[in-house]
Amino acid sequence: MQLQLISIVLILHCMEYTNCQHQDSRHRLNKQGSGVSSQGCQGGCQTCSVYNGCLTCKPKLFIHLERDGMRQIGVCLPSCPNGFYGTRSPDRNDCIKCGSECESCFNRHFCLHCRAGSYLHKGKCMESCPDGLMPSDTKKECVPACPADCDSCQNSDTCTRCAPGHYLLHGQCHPVCPDDFEPNNLMECIPTVHCDVGEWSEWGPCSRSGKTCGFKRGEETRTRKVLQNPSPMGSPCPTTSDKRECFVKRKRCKPKGQRRREKKKHFNLQDKDNGEARRERKREQEKEIIDREASESRNKTEHRRRRDQSRDDGTV
């Protein structure tokens, strides 16, 4: 019985000794893993830890804590990231998180930019602007209401529609459109367009009452085209047709019957020329067919001659 008690005491003592050794080894490992060091630190760290990153930063750098799961890793930055502001002290420079409504801030009580759905006014982010101000979706700020003579506006400097009796130009409202502009049906000022014409054509034949014979004095005409029609208030187009008196050596007009015969003769000659051209084309096509058939016949004859010669020579 006494021997059994001694055995039990020895076993318990051994277990306690083994557990103490294990705890001491784990403590040493943790101490080595999280030990503070100033050797081998990177990224602007002055002192660092393997487990927690930078603990202090070199002068002028801010320390910023980034979350990595359940732990925070320290990094040293020349300026704080968006959503944080920097504070300096003789001991260290820290990045402090802005308020929840700020996208960026100067300090905890003064926002510089607001998150979506809020508008900046005197360093505060508001869901709705105070009286006399309106939200600007472009600036994300509360800005003064529409300028005078505006019926609606994009912001305090840009109108989108003018009050009755005013005309919109480049976001501003005018009682009268400026020079080189004119109003349209949408109460906007648009550029005035002036007429533009091309060059004069050559002078036409000298004629009189549609004839070019039987007179000594007649008229000749030239024209030009309109390249750009004017707007309602633009400069109108100048004349596009010009006439002047002309003189020709007087000659008698041919009788109507003779003119008809000459005209008919002209058409007959034209038809004859067209017929002759068709016949010539037909002759050329027939000649091409004959030449092609003759060439094929010569090729066949030459082929037979070579074949017969090969047979006589006893070759294949």
C-alpha positions in Angstrom: 0.0 0.0 0.0 2.7 2.4 0.9 4.6 1.5 -2.3 1.5 2.4 -4.4 1.2 5.9 -2.8 4.9 6.6 -3.5 4.3 5.6 -7.2 1.3 7.9 -7.5 3.2 10.9 -6.1 6.1 10.3 -8.5 3.8 10.2 -11.5 2.0 13.4 -10.5 5.3 15.2 -9.9 6.6 14.0 -13.4 3.4 15.3 -15.1 3.7 18.7 -13.4 7.3 19.0 -14.4 6.5 18.1 -18.1 3.6 20.6 -18.3 5.8 23.4 -16.8 8.5 22.7 -19.4 5.9 22.8 -22.2 4.4 26.2 -21.0 7.9 27.6 -20.6 8.8 26.6 -24.2 5.6 28.2 -25.6 6.2 31.4 -23.6 9.7 31.6 -25.0 8.3 31.2 -28.6 5.7 33.9 -28.1 8.2 36.2 -26.6 10.5 35.6 -29.6 7.7 36.1 -32.2 6.4 39.3 -30.7 9.6 40.7 -29.6 10.3 44.4 -30.2 13.3 45.1 -32.5 14.8 48.0 -34.3 16.9 45.8 -36.6 15.6 44.7 -40.1 12.4 46.9 -39.9 11.1 47.9 -43.3 8.7 50.5 -44.7 9.7 53.4 -42.6 9.4 51.6 -39.3 11.6 52.7 -36.4 10.7 49.8 -34.2 8.7 46.8 -35.2 7.2 43.4 -34.2 7.0 40.3 -36.3 3.4 39.8 -35.1 2.2 43.4 -35.1 4.3 45.1 -37.8 5.4 48.7 -37.2 5.3 49.9 -33.6 6.8 53.3 -34.1 7.7 55.2 -37.2 10.6 57.3 -38.4 10.2 61.1 -38.0 7.5 62.8 -40.1 5.8 59.5 -40.9 2.3 58.5 -39.7 1.6 55.2 -38.1 -1.6 53.6 -39.5 -3.2 50.4 -38.1 -4.6 48.0 -40.7 -6.8 45.1 -39.5 -5.8 41.6 -40.5 -8.4 39.3 -39.1 -8.3 39.5 -35.3 -5.1 41.5 -35.1 -3.9 44.9 -36.2 -0.8 45.5 -38.3 1.0 48.8 -38.1 2.3 50.5 -41.2 4.2 53.8 -41.6 2.9 56.3 -44.3 3.9 59.8 -45.5 0.2 60.8 -45.3 -3.0 59.2 -43.9 -5.3 57.3 -46.3 -8.8 58.4 -47.3 -11.2 58.4 -44.3 -8.4 59.2 -41.8 -6.7 62.4 -40.6 -3.2 62.8 -39.2 -2.3 64.1 -35.7 1.3 64.9 -34.7 2.9 64.9 -31.2 6.5 64.9 -30.0 6.3 61.1 -29.4 4.5 59.8 -32.5 2.3 60.7 -35.4 -1.0 58.8 -35.7 -3.8 58.3 -38.3 -7.2 58.8 -36.7 -10.4 57.6 -38.4 -12.9 60.3 -39.6 -16.5 60.4 -38.5 -18.8 57.8 -40.1 -20.4 60.4 -42.4 -17.1 61.8 -43.8 -15.3 60.4 -46.8 -12.3 62.6 -45.9 -11.8 65.1 -43.1 -9.4 67.7 -41.6 -10.1 66.5 -38.1 -12.9 64.6 -36.3 -15.2 67.6 -36.3 -14.5 69.0 -39.7 -15.3 67.1 -42.9 -13.7 67.9 -46.3 -15.8 65.4 -48.4 -19.0 63.6 -47.6 -20.1 60.1 -48.4 -22.9 59.4 -50.9 -26.3 60.8 -49.9 -24.8 63.6 -47.8 -23.8 67.2 -48.7 -21.1 69.3 -47.1 -21.9 72.5 -45.3 -19.4 74.3 -43.1 -17.5 71.1 -42.4 -20.6 69.1 -41.6 -22.2 66.4 -43.7 -26.0 66.8 -44.0 -28.7 64.8 -45.7 -30.7 68.0 -46.5 -29.4 71.5 -46.9 -30.4 74.5 -44.7 -32.9 77.1 -46.0 -31.6 79.3 -48.8 -29.3 76.6 -50.0 -29.6 73.7 -52.4 -27.7 70.4 -52.8 -25.2 70.2 -55.7 -24.8 66.7 -57.0 -21.6 67.6 -58.8 -19.8 69.3 -55.9 -21.6 67.2 -53.1 -22.1 70.5 -51.2 -24.8 72.8 -50.2 -24.7 75.8 -52.5 -26.8 79.0 -52.8 -30.1 78.7 -54.6 -30.5 79.4 -58.3 -29.2 82.8 -59.6 -31.7 85.5 -60.4 -33.8 85.0 -63.6 -33.3 81.2 -63.3 -36.4 79.0 -63.3 -34.2 75.9 -62.6 -30.5 75.4 -62.2 -27.8 72.8 -61.9 -26.0 74.8 -59.2 -25.6 78.4 -58.0 -23.6 79.2 -61.2 -25.4 77.2 -63.9 -29.0 77.7 -65.0 -30.8 75.0 -67.0 -34.0 76.9 -67.7 -34.7 80.7 -67.6 -37.6 82.6 -66.2 -40.1 84.0 -68.8 -38.7 86.8 -70.9 -35.1 85.6 -70.6 -32.9 83.4 -72.9 -30.4 80.8 -71.9 -26.8 80.9 -73.1 -23.9 78.9 -71.6 -25.8 78.4 -68.3 -26.7 82.1 -67.9 -30.0 83.9 -68.5 -30.1 87.1 -70.6 -33.0 89.5 -71.3 -31.6 89.9 -74.9 -29.3 87.6 -76.7 -25.7 89.0 -77.1 -24.2 90.0 -80.4 -23.9 87.1 -83.0 -26.6 85.2 -81.2 -30.4 85.0 -81.7 -33.3 83.4 -79.7 -35.0 80.2 -80.8 -38.4 78.6 -79.9 -36.9 77.0 -76.8 -35.9 80.4 -75.3 -32.2 79.7 -75.9 -29.6 81.9 -77.6 -28.1 80.1 -80.6 -25.4 81.4 -83.0 -26.5 83.6 -85.8 -25.9 82.0 -89.2 -25.2 84.2 -92.3 -25.8 83.3 -95.9 -22.8 81.9 -97.8 -22.7 81.6 -101.6 -20.3 80.0 -104.1 -18.4 81.4 -107.0 -20.0 82.7 -110.2 -20.3 80.4 -113.2 -19.1 81.2 -116.6 -21.3 83.5 -118.8 -23.8 81.6 -120.8 -24.4 82.1 -124.6 -25.8 85.4 -125.8 -29.5 85.0 -126.5 -32.7 86.9 -126.9 -36.2 85.6 -126.1 -34.7 82.1 -125.9 -33.0 82.4 -129.4 -29.4 82.7 -130.3 -30.0 84.0 -133.8 -32.0 86.8 -135.5 -30.7 89.6 -133.4 -27.7 91.8 -132.8 -28.3 92.8 -129.1 -29.1 90.1 -126.5 -28.3 89.1 -122.9 -26.0 86.5 -121.4 -26.4 85.1 -117.9 -24.3 83.6 -115.1 -25.4 82.0 -111.7 -24.0 80.9 -108.4 -25.2 78.5 -105.7 -26.2 79.1 -102.1 -23.9 77.1 -99.9 -25.4 78.0 -96.5 -28.9 79.4 -95.9 -29.1 82.1 -93.2 -30.9 81.9 -89.9 -33.9 84.2 -89.3 -31.6 87.1 -88.1 -28.6 86.2 -90.3 -27.5 88.2 -93.3 -29.8 87.4 -96.3 -28.4 85.9 -99.5 -27.3 88.1 -102.3 -28.6 87.6 -105.8 -27.7 84.3 -107.3 -28.3 85.3 -111.0 -26.6 88.0 -113.0 -27.3 89.3 -116.6 -25.6 91.7 -118.9 -26.1 93.0 -122.4 -24.2 91.3 -125.2 -23.7 91.9 -128.9 -23.3 89.3 -131.7 -22.9 89.4 -135.4 -26.4 89.3 -136.7 -27.3 86.1 -138.5 -30.6 85.0 -139.9 -32.4 82.1 -138.2 -33.1 79.0 -140.3 -36.7 78.3 -141.3 -38.5 75.9 -139.0 -38.8 73.2 -141.7 -35.1 73.3 -142.3 -34.4 73.2 -138.5 -36.6 70.1 -138.2 -34.9 68.4 -141.1 -31.5 69.1 -139.7 -32.6 67.9 -136.3 -34.0 64.7 -137.8 -30.8 64.2 -139.8 -28.8 64.6 -136.7 -30.8 61.9 -134.9 -30.7 59.6 -138.0 -26.9 60.0 -138.1 -26.7 59.3 -134.4 -28.9 56.2 -134.8 -26.7 55.1 -137.8 -23.6 55.6 -135.7 -25.1 53.6 -132.9 -26.1 50.8 -135.3 -22.6 50.7 -136.9 -21.1 50.6 -133.4 -23.3 47.6 -132.5 -22.4 45.8 -135.7 -18.7 46.4 -135.1 -19.0 45.0 -131.6 -20.7 41.9 -133.0 -18.0 41.4 -135.7 -15.3 41.6 -133.0 -17.1 39.0 -130.8 -17.5 36.7 -133.8 -13.8 37.1 -134.7 -12.9 36.3 -131.0 -14.9 33.1 -131.2 -13.3 32.0 -134.5 -9.8 32.7 -133.2 -10.5 30.7 -130.1 -11.9 27.7 -132.0 -8.8 27.9 -134.4 -6.5 27.9 -131.4 -8.2 24.9 -129.9 -8.0 23.0 -133.2 -4.3 23.7 -133.5 -3.7 22.5 -130.0 -5.6 19.2 -130.7 -3.7 18.6 -133.9 -0.3 19.2 -132.2 -1.3 16.8 -129.4 -2.2 14.1 -131.9 1.0 14.6 -133.8 3.1 14.2 -130.6 1.2 11.1 -129.6 1.6 9.5 -133.0 5.4 10.3 -132.9 5.7 8.7 -129.5 4.0 5.6 -130.7 6.3 5.3 -133.7 9.4 5.7 -131.5 8.1 2.9 -129.2 7.7 5.2 -126.2 4.7 5.7 -124.0 
